[in-house]
Amino acid sequence: MKEEVRLLVISPGSELTPGALYRHLVERGIRVRMKETCFGVVVEGRREEVEEALRRARELDPYGIFSKPRGYPPGDPRICRASRGGSPRMGFSFLDYEFEKLPLIGEALRELEEGEKEEEREEREGRLRVEELREVLREEIP
């Protein structure tokens, strides 16, 4: 069976902690290698086991836990900071950027699943309808 490594990232808008997610997976008998990180948990195992870990993780916060493939297993000396003499890992800056966007993605997923109507989105405070924006632009730009 092919091994898979995924990073289960907890949205900054979630009330979950990486430790709570890790304990939840252990308590559910998930049989993968796991490592707690500052963003969530790295899981490594057979594809089916990793998918089960993700499914179980989303029980805690369906719109606040995201999955991202990771190219290297936990502790791999090619990316381990201890082996490389410090500095952020390759890809850390991009993960940090993605991490900031997760609350917006979670909100969009929630709205999509709950079926928020377009009219309700337009009526949200501080939002302009497209027609109103066009009218403002026509007035401001000769």
Rosetta silent file (secondary structure, phi, psi, omega in degrees, C-alpha in Angstrom):
SEQUENCE: MKEEVRLLVISPGSELTPGALYRHLVERGIRVRMKETCFGVVVEGRREEVEEALRRARELDPYGIFSKPRGYPPGDPRICRASRGGSPRMGFSFLDYEFEKLPLIGEALRELEEGEKEEEREEREGRLRVEELREVLREEIP
SCORE:     score description
SCORE:     0.000 S_00000001
   1 L     0.000  144.812 -179.053    0.000    0.000    0.000 S_00000001
   2 L   -81.326  136.600  177.638    1.137    3.499   -0.772 S_00000001
   3 E   -84.650  147.458  178.036    1.942    5.810    2.129 S_00000001
   4 E  -132.795  143.386  176.825    0.502    9.313    2.237 S_00000001
   5 E  -122.591  126.837  178.998    1.495   12.292    4.351 S_00000001
   6 E  -134.008  149.853  174.801   -0.988   15.106    4.970 S_00000001
   7 E  -102.948  119.303  174.901   -1.039   18.173    7.134 S_00000001
   8 E   -92.362  108.070 -173.855   -4.346   18.685    8.928 S_00000001
   9 E   -98.624  132.309  177.659   -4.430   22.453    9.400 S_00000001
  10 E   -95.633  126.859  179.275   -6.701   24.076   11.983 S_00000001
  11 L   -60.924  143.509  177.767   -8.172   27.412   10.912 S_00000001
  12 L   -64.125  -17.092  177.195   -7.184   30.347   13.132 S_00000001
  13 L   -82.748   -7.600 -178.433  -10.928   31.002   13.594 S_00000001
  14 L   -82.411  153.507  175.870  -11.443   27.597   15.202 S_00000001
  15 L   -89.088   -2.809  179.347  -11.486   27.055   18.938 S_00000001
  16 L   -72.994  153.300  171.454   -9.574   23.783   18.492 S_00000001
  17 L  -115.718  158.309  176.136   -5.942   23.384   19.425 S_00000001
  18 H   -57.172  -37.418  179.062   -3.459   21.033   17.780 S_00000001
  19 H   -64.286  -40.588  178.843   -3.268   19.092   21.050 S_00000001
  20 H   -66.303  -39.674  177.582   -7.041   18.643   21.201 S_00000001
  21 H   -64.569  -44.926  178.744   -7.110   17.443   17.596 S_00000001
  22 H   -58.302  -49.204  179.976   -4.261   15.009   18.259 S_00000001
  23 H   -61.855  -39.847  179.429   -6.005   13.588   21.360 S_00000001
  24 H   -59.318  -44.687 -179.200   -9.305   13.277   19.458 S_00000001
  25 H   -67.338  -40.301  178.381   -7.632   11.177   16.762 S_00000001
  26 H   -64.642  -43.528 -179.559   -5.826    8.986   19.300 S_00000001
  27 H   -64.283  -27.282  179.156   -9.045    8.450   21.278 S_00000001
  28 L   -85.993    2.157  176.554  -10.823    7.359   18.085 S_00000001
  29 L    75.252   24.547  178.818   -8.195    4.673   17.486 S_00000001
  30 L   -66.402  126.786 -172.747   -6.777    6.214   14.331 S_00000001
  31 L  -103.689   62.572  174.969   -3.816    4.043   13.339 S_00000001
  32 L  -128.525  161.289  172.381   -1.468    6.507   11.611 S_00000001
  33 E   -78.334  132.945 -176.068    1.804    8.104   12.637 S_00000001
  34 E  -131.812  150.058  175.174    1.016   11.589   13.899 S_00000001
  35 E  -142.198  126.445  177.525    2.959   14.643   14.937 S_00000001
  36 E   -74.591  137.156  177.489    1.479   17.753   16.489 S_00000001
  37 L  -128.973  176.873  179.218    2.584   21.029   14.857 S_00000001
  38 L   -69.348  -22.979 -179.713    1.842   24.705   15.390 S_00000001
  39 L   -95.834  -16.763 -176.384   -0.728   24.588   12.534 S_00000001
  40 E   162.457 -123.551 -177.633   -2.376   21.267   13.400 S_00000001
  41 E  -139.876  135.004  171.275   -1.289   17.652   13.012 S_00000001
  42 E   -92.136  128.941  178.310    0.836   15.843   10.418 S_00000001
  43 E  -120.296  140.475 -179.185   -0.551   12.377    9.684 S_00000001
  44 E  -137.933  131.330  178.334    1.268    9.627    7.809 S_00000001
  45 E   172.330 -167.054  175.990   -0.019    6.195    6.851 S_00000001
  46 E   -64.573  149.467 -175.830   -1.891    4.251    4.216 S_00000001
  47 H   -50.425  -45.101 -178.370   -4.207    6.417    2.126 S_00000001
  48 H   -62.308  -40.356  179.932   -7.362    4.874    3.666 S_00000001
  49 H   -66.660  -40.440 -179.942   -6.060    5.484    7.197 S_00000001
  50 H   -66.949  -40.771  176.813   -5.159    9.091    6.424 S_00000001
  51 H   -63.363  -38.115  176.760   -8.602    9.704    4.890 S_00000001
  52 H   -65.198  -39.911  177.235  -10.200    8.222    8.014 S_00000001
  53 H   -60.993  -43.013  178.677   -8.099   10.547   10.176 S_00000001
  54 H   -64.502  -43.858  178.853   -9.310   13.536    8.147 S_00000001
  55 H   -60.283  -43.785  179.503  -12.931   12.396    8.386 S_00000001
  56 H   -67.555  -37.022  179.473  -12.620   11.967   12.157 S_00000001
  57 H   -63.782  -40.665 -177.794  -10.867   15.322   12.520 S_00000001
  58 L   -70.983  -10.837  172.958  -13.683   17.118   10.712 S_00000001
  59 L   -61.570  -33.061 -177.094  -16.135   15.733   13.277 S_00000001
  60 L   -75.952  -38.278 -176.848  -14.748   18.377   15.622 S_00000001
  61 L  -157.946   90.008 -173.686  -14.992   21.354   13.256 S_00000001
  62 L   -61.916  -25.989 -178.488  -16.252   20.656    9.725 S_00000001
  63 L  -108.775    9.740 -176.261  -15.452   24.160    8.452 S_00000001
  64 L  -124.696    3.540  177.948  -12.289   24.729   10.464 S_00000001
  65 E  -123.499  126.531 -177.162  -10.042   21.781    9.579 S_00000001
  66 E  -123.453  155.100 -176.408   -8.321   21.636    6.223 S_00000001
  67 E  -119.434  138.143 -179.945   -6.072   19.045    4.624 S_00000001
  68 E  -139.733  130.378  177.080   -2.947   19.651    2.587 S_00000001
  69 E   -63.368  145.296  177.976   -0.605   17.055    1.070 S_00000001
  70 L  -121.930  133.954 -174.885    2.910   17.161    2.464 S_00000001
  71 L   -75.645  -19.414 -175.099    5.841   16.025    0.375 S_00000001
  72 L  -128.607  145.139  176.697    7.977   14.734    3.241 S_00000001
  73 L   -72.973  160.448  177.113    7.226   12.552    6.272 S_00000001
  74 L   -57.556  137.342  177.154    7.670   13.972    9.795 S_00000001
  75 L    81.647    3.789 -179.993   11.319   14.052   10.853 S_00000001
  76 L   -62.018  124.208 -175.707   12.690   13.753    7.301 S_00000001
  77 L   -63.380  -19.527  179.186   16.294   15.057    7.472 S_00000001
  78 L   -66.685  -27.404  179.958   15.928   16.827    4.102 S_00000001
  79 L  -123.073   -2.491 -179.034   13.619   19.409    5.655 S_00000001
  80 L   -65.212  127.169 -178.421   14.247   18.996    9.389 S_00000001
  81 H   -61.748  -34.818 -179.831   15.431   22.326   10.827 S_00000001
  82 H   -63.480  -38.458  179.728   17.820   20.560   13.190 S_00000001
  83 H   -73.475  -31.877 -175.468   19.563   18.886   10.228 S_00000001
  84 H   -93.428   -1.733  178.301   19.625   22.071    8.165 S_00000001
  85 L    83.874   27.451  176.310   20.872   24.369   10.925 S_00000001
  86 L    98.789 -163.021 -177.952   17.651   26.278   11.616 S_00000001
  87 L    71.780  158.301  179.858   15.557   28.712    9.555 S_00000001
  88 L   -62.502  151.912  177.570   11.961   28.135    8.444 S_00000001
  89 L   -68.516  156.462  173.673   11.143   25.010    6.488 S_00000001
  90 L   -60.108  135.168  179.446   10.659   25.141    2.748 S_00000001
  91 L    87.243   -7.230 -177.483    7.040   26.047    2.052 S_00000001
  92 H   -62.982  -42.698 -177.384    6.466   27.574    5.492 S_00000001
  93 H   -61.889  -40.656  179.175    5.859   31.083    4.148 S_00000001
  94 H   -68.614  -41.048  177.527    3.224   29.847    1.717 S_00000001
  95 H   -61.281  -40.758  178.242    1.531   27.749    4.408 S_00000001
  96 H   -61.074  -42.256  177.944    1.488   30.809    6.664 S_00000001
  97 H   -63.210  -47.221  179.139   -0.185   32.830    3.874 S_00000001
  98 H   -61.318  -39.297 -178.175   -2.770   30.080    3.257 S_00000001
  99 H   -56.284  -40.426 -179.624   -3.401   29.801    6.992 S_00000001
 100 H   -64.363  -27.799 -176.219   -4.585   33.431    7.131 S_00000001
 101 H   -86.745  -12.154 -173.751   -7.210   32.738    4.434 S_00000001
 102 H   -59.322  -39.058  177.759   -8.772   29.682    6.080 S_00000001
 103 H   -60.042  -36.513  178.346  -11.503   31.539    8.028 S_00000001
 104 H   -67.207  -40.951  179.584  -12.793   33.025    4.752 S_00000001
 105 H   -66.391  -42.604  178.151  -12.761   29.622    3.058 S_00000001
 106 H   -61.047  -41.337  178.585  -14.546   28.034    6.029 S_00000001
 107 H   -63.995  -42.828  179.051  -17.234   30.733    5.946 S_00000001
 108 H   -63.373  -42.271  178.114  -17.744   30.211    2.201 S_00000001
 109 H   -62.682  -41.804  178.943  -18.052   26.438    2.659 S_00000001
 110 H   -61.485  -47.103 -179.766  -20.589   26.917    5.451 S_00000001
 111 H   -62.215  -40.981  179.739  -22.656   29.293    3.288 S_00000001
 112 H   -62.731  -45.172 -178.438  -22.484   26.916    0.347 S_00000001
 113 H   -70.418  -37.938 -179.394  -23.647   23.959    2.411 S_00000001
 114 H   -79.278  -11.354  175.285  -26.362   25.909    4.210 S_00000001
 115 L    74.229   40.054  178.038  -27.543   27.297    0.883 S_00000001
 116 L   -59.175  132.231 -178.705  -27.420   31.001    1.624 S_00000001
 117 L   -78.140  152.807 -178.447  -29.376   32.792   -1.059 S_00000001
 118 H   -58.319  -38.302 -179.491  -27.749   35.462   -3.201 S_00000001
 119 H   -61.918  -38.169  179.274  -30.185   38.077   -1.899 S_00000001
 120 H   -65.796  -39.045  177.851  -29.090   37.364    1.674 S_00000001
 121 H   -64.044  -40.179 -178.177  -25.420   37.821    0.732 S_00000001
 122 H   -68.088  -29.133 -176.013  -26.185   41.126   -0.960 S_00000001
 123 L   -83.117   -7.038 -179.775  -28.052   42.419    2.080 S_00000001
 124 L   -59.780  141.912 -177.801  -25.156   41.880    4.480 S_00000001
 125 L   -57.029  136.039  175.840  -24.039   45.070    6.146 S_00000001
 126 L    83.211    3.997 -178.633  -21.263   46.924    4.363 S_00000001
 127 L  -109.189  137.987  175.532  -21.694   45.119    1.053 S_00000001
 128 L  -100.564  141.843  171.799  -22.654   46.781   -2.218 S_00000001
 129 L   -73.997  156.459 -177.216  -24.630   45.076   -4.895 S_00000001
 130 H   -58.074  -42.105 -179.855  -22.901   44.981   -8.269 S_00000001
 131 H   -61.563  -41.014  178.771  -25.439   47.389   -9.768 S_00000001
 132 H   -65.072  -39.609  178.402  -24.826   49.900   -6.969 S_00000001
 133 H   -63.732  -43.244  178.186  -21.066   49.676   -7.459 S_00000001
 134 H   -59.964  -41.646 -179.354  -21.417   50.304  -11.199 S_00000001
 135 H   -64.595  -42.269  178.288  -23.552   53.383  -10.505 S_00000001
 136 H   -62.895  -42.181  179.001  -20.980   54.771   -8.059 S_00000001
 137 H   -65.033  -39.160  178.019  -18.196   54.208  -10.596 S_00000001
 138 H   -61.914  -38.554 -179.184  -20.186   55.947  -13.349 S_00000001
 139 H   -70.963  -37.458 -174.812  -20.612   58.976  -11.101 S_00000001
 140 H   -84.780  -30.906 -177.335  -16.960   59.103  -10.027 S_00000001
 141 L  -109.257  113.084 -177.446  -15.256   58.317  -13.349 S_00000001
 142 L   -69.119    0.000    0.000  -16.224   60.678  -16.168 S_00000001
